[in-house]
């Protein structure tokens, strides 16, 4: 008799430039069309500003800039903001990730995921939880708990509500 199959997890895939990334579906609260945000003085370059999402203040991150890529420029019709909620270091974080596009929800088997190689890519490999295969290419699964430093998390959670 066979044991249980490999653990399958669902991810939302998103595009930045020519790369495909993913975040766990469990983190995604909603997906919004890009919209104007309120800019904050002296904010870090990757922080676009804050957005009101049904009465809740959500900091919006320019994922391109956070990853060390060039800013996108003009907002396109495919631009989206993923509103995420996750827990790190005992704190619940709510934030928006602005990306170039959202593709789909995909299911990936835990056994098919590979560790992130340390090859000096434009973004730090500690940001990557794993790499999977999708549509004849790769999908990079974010480690959201490591995408920001503890000081950055402290700043993001201290923004006005």
C-alpha positions as CSV (number, residue, x, y, z in Angstrom):
1,X,0.0,0.0,0.0
2,X,1.3,3.4,-0.9
3,X,1.8,6.1,1.7
4,X,0.5,9.7,1.3
5,X,1.7,11.5,-1.8
6,X,4.1,14.5,-1.8
7,X,2.9,17.6,-0.1
8,X,1.3,20.0,-2.7
9,X,1.2,23.7,-2.0
10,X,-0.5,26.5,-3.9
11,X,1.3,29.6,-5.0
12,X,0.3,32.9,-6.8
13,X,2.8,33.5,-9.6
14,X,3.8,37.0,-10.4
15,X,6.0,38.6,-13.0
16,X,8.8,41.2,-12.4
17,X,10.6,42.1,-15.7
18,X,11.2,38.7,-17.3
19,X,11.3,36.7,-14.1
20,X,8.5,34.7,-12.5
21,X,8.2,34.7,-8.7
22,X,5.6,33.2,-6.4
23,X,4.1,33.7,-2.9
24,X,2.1,31.2,-0.9
25,X,-1.7,31.5,-1.6
26,X,-2.2,31.4,2.1
27,X,-0.5,34.8,2.4
28,X,-2.5,36.6,-0.3
29,X,-5.5,38.6,1.0
30,X,-6.4,40.1,-2.3
31,X,-5.1,41.2,-5.7
32,X,-5.7,44.8,-6.7
33,X,-5.2,46.8,-9.9
34,X,-2.4,49.3,-9.5
35,X,-3.6,52.6,-8.1
36,X,-2.2,55.8,-6.7
37,X,-0.7,55.5,-3.3
38,X,0.0,58.3,-0.7
39,X,3.8,58.9,-0.7
40,X,5.6,59.3,2.5
41,X,8.4,61.8,3.1
42,X,11.9,60.2,3.7
43,X,10.6,56.7,2.9
44,X,13.1,54.1,1.6
45,X,13.3,54.0,-2.2
46,X,11.4,50.6,-2.4
47,X,8.4,52.0,-0.4
48,X,6.0,53.5,-2.9
49,X,3.7,54.7,-0.1
50,X,0.6,53.7,1.7
51,X,-2.8,52.6,0.4
52,X,-6.2,52.4,2.1
53,X,-7.7,48.9,1.7
54,X,-11.2,48.9,3.2
55,X,-10.2,51.1,6.1
56,X,-6.8,49.5,6.7
57,X,-3.5,51.2,6.0
58,X,-1.3,49.0,3.8
59,X,2.3,49.9,2.9
60,X,3.0,49.3,-0.8
61,X,6.4,48.0,-1.8
62,X,7.9,48.4,-5.3
63,X,9.1,44.8,-5.7
64,X,11.4,45.8,-8.6
65,X,13.3,48.3,-6.4
66,X,13.4,46.0,-3.5
67,X,15.1,43.4,-5.7
68,X,17.6,45.9,-7.0
69,X,16.0,46.2,-10.5
70,X,15.2,49.4,-12.3
71,X,11.8,51.0,-11.4
72,X,9.1,50.1,-13.9
73,X,8.3,53.6,-14.9
74,X,4.7,54.2,-16.1
75,X,2.0,51.9,-14.6
76,X,0.7,49.4,-17.2
77,X,-2.7,47.7,-17.5
78,X,-1.2,44.4,-16.2
79,X,0.4,46.0,-13.1
80,X,-1.1,44.6,-9.8
81,X,-0.7,45.0,-6.1
82,X,-0.8,41.7,-4.1
83,X,-2.0,42.4,-0.5
84,X,-0.2,39.9,1.7
85,X,-0.5,39.0,5.4
86,X,2.1,36.9,7.1
87,X,3.7,36.4,10.5
88,X,7.4,36.9,11.1
89,X,9.2,37.2,14.4
90,X,5.8,37.0,16.2
91,X,4.5,40.1,14.3
92,X,1.7,40.1,11.7
93,X,2.7,42.0,8.7
94,X,0.3,43.4,6.2
95,X,1.8,44.8,3.0
96,X,1.2,45.3,-0.7
97,X,3.7,44.1,-3.3
98,X,3.5,46.0,-6.6
99,X,4.4,43.7,-9.5
100,X,4.4,43.9,-13.3
101,X,1.7,41.2,-13.7
102,X,0.0,38.3,-11.9
103,X,-0.1,35.0,-13.9
104,X,-2.0,32.3,-12.1
105,X,-2.4,30.1,-9.1
106,X,-0.1,27.0,-9.4
107,X,0.3,23.9,-7.4
108,X,3.9,22.7,-6.8
109,X,5.0,19.5,-5.0
110,X,7.4,20.1,-2.1
111,X,9.6,17.3,-3.5
112,X,9.9,19.1,-6.9
113,X,11.3,22.3,-5.3
114,X,15.0,23.0,-5.2
115,X,17.1,25.1,-2.8
116,X,18.1,28.5,-4.1
117,X,21.5,28.5,-5.7
118,X,24.0,31.1,-4.5
119,X,25.1,32.5,-7.9
120,X,25.3,36.2,-7.3
121,X,22.0,37.1,-9.0
122,X,20.6,40.7,-8.8
123,X,18.6,39.8,-5.7
124,X,19.9,38.2,-2.6
125,X,19.5,34.4,-2.5
126,X,18.3,34.6,1.1
127,X,15.1,36.2,-0.3
128,X,14.4,32.9,-2.0
129,X,12.7,30.0,-0.2
130,X,12.9,27.6,-3.2
131,X,12.9,27.3,-7.0
132,X,10.3,25.3,-8.9
133,X,9.6,24.5,-12.5
134,X,6.7,26.1,-14.3
135,X,5.7,26.6,-17.9
136,X,9.1,25.3,-19.3
137,X,10.9,27.7,-17.0
138,X,11.5,28.5,-13.4
139,X,9.5,30.1,-10.7
140,X,11.3,31.7,-7.7
141,X,9.4,31.3,-4.4
142,X,9.9,34.2,-2.1
143,X,10.9,33.8,1.6
144,X,8.8,36.7,2.7
145,X,10.3,36.6,6.2
146,X,13.7,37.4,4.8
147,X,12.8,39.8,2.1
148,X,13.0,42.6,4.7
149,X,15.4,43.2,7.6
150,X,14.1,43.5,11.1
151,X,14.6,47.2,10.9
152,X,12.6,47.4,7.7
153,X,9.8,45.4,9.3
154,X,9.8,47.7,12.3
155,X,9.5,50.7,10.0
156,X,6.7,49.2,7.9
157,X,4.7,48.3,11.0
158,X,5.1,51.7,12.5
159,X,3.5,53.6,9.6
160,X,0.4,55.6,10.4
161,X,-3.0,53.8,10.3
